[in-house]
Amino acid sequence: MVKICNYVSRQLIDVQQKVKDKNEAIIRSLHMLVNANYVSNADEYYNAVQERENIMSTGIGYGVAIPHGSSSAVKELKFSFLTLSDPIDFDSIDDKPVSLVFLIAIPETRDKIYNQLLGAISRLSAIEQNRQLLNQAKDRDKVMSIFQKFDNEREK
């Protein structure tokens, strides 16, 4: 079983941010991955994410988006997480604005674990209480504790 906490850290989380649109949310999330040295070339990875978005929006509904892309610029499977103070349009499947953004950086080797990570994030996001707690989180530590609690409950 994939644990969400193994693929994120405090430095990959930002809360209550204000962005104007989908593109800015992706760029802000991407910079966290670059600054933490998990992505070596921001432009290359950004293009991979945009290619994926052009196929179909990763706004999965319920105010959640999980943009992702595979690139040789990605050094290790990780994700960054951003909560937005004001929800934005993300071309979501339910046409509702997004306030929770999980950007998954996938190495070019497309390790099969990324599908399991995507599934775990989807399951976390499917629970309304988790979405509410994440939206209300005022700091990175609170977000990490929500992820940790979810991982622990899945182990039972």
N, C-alpha and C positions, 0 to 999 in steps of 0.2 A: 504494500500500500504506500502510495506517495504521500508524504507529509508536506503540506504547503509551506510550513516554516523552514524547511530545508532549502527553499528556492527564493527566499526573500530575507532581507535584513532591515534593520532600522533605517539605514542610509538609503534604502530603496523605497521609502514610504514618505509621502507628503500629504498633509491633511488640510481641508478647508481652503483649497486654492481657488483663485478666480482666474478663469481662462475665457477667451471670447468664443472659441469654437473647437471642433474636433481636432483640427490640425494642431492647434496650440497645446491641447491636452496630450496628444501623442508626442510632440516635441519635448514638452516638459518632462513627461515620463521617460522618454529616451535619454534625456540628459542625466537623469539619475543613474541609469545603467552605464553611461559613458564615464561619468565622474567616479563611479565605483570600479571602473576598469573591467567591466564585463562585456563591453562592446568597444571595439577598437576603431571603428570608422562610423561616425554618426550618419553621414550621408548614405553610405551603402546600406546600413540597416534600415534607415528611414525609407529608402526606396523599396526594400523588401516588404515592409509593413504596408506601404501604399499599394503595392501590387496586390497584396492580400485583400485590402479594403476595396480595391477596384473590382474584385471578383464578387464580393458580397460584404456588406457592412458587418462588423463584429459587435455591433450593438445587439446584445442577446435578449433585451427586454428587461422590464422591472428596474430600469434605471442603471443597468450594468453594461459595460463594454469590455470586451477582452481582445483588443487588437494584438496581433502577433505576426511574426515573420521569421523566416529562416534565412540565415546569411553567414558567409564566411567571416564576417566582422564580429560575430558573436563568439566569445571565448568559452562561455559556460551557460547552461540552461539556468535562467533566473527570470524573475519578473519584478517589475516596479508597480507600485500601487499609489493611486492618487484619488483623494476625495475632493469633490468640487463644492464650493460654497453655493454656487448658483448653477443648477443643471444646464447642460447644453444639448443641442441637437446632435445626434450621432448617427442619423439615418437608421435608427433601431428598428427591429422587426415589428415592434408594437407601436412604433411612431411616438414613443414617449422619450422625454429628455433623459440624459445620463448624468449621474453624479458620482459613480464609482467606476474607475478605469484601472484595469489590470493589463499592463503591457508585458507580454511574454517574449523574451529573447531566446530564439531557438538556434542552436548551432547548425551549421550546414549539414552535418551528418544526420540531422533529423532523428536524434535519439528517440526511441519509442516512448520513453518516459514523458516526453512533452505531451502526448495524448492523455496520459494519466494525470498530469498536472492540470491540463485544460479541463478534464473531467472533474477533478477535485475542486477547482475554482468555481466551476459551474454548479456543483452541488452546494458549496458554501453559499453561493449567491442565490440559489433557489429558495433559501430559507429566509422568509421575510424578517424575522427577528435579527438575523445576521446583517442584512442590508441596513436595517434601522440603526443597529449598534455601530456599524462602520460609518454611516453618514453622520452620526452624532459624535464620533471619536474626535477628541480635541488634540491628541498628540500621537506620536508614533508608537509609544509604549502601549497605549490602549489598543491600537490596531493589532500589534503583535500578540497581545493577550487574547484577542478575539480569534486570530488565526490559530493560536496554540490550543485554545479551548476546543475549536472545531476539530483539530488533529487528534486531540485526546479522546473526544467523544467517538470519533470514527474507529479508534483502536479497540473500543469496548466490545 
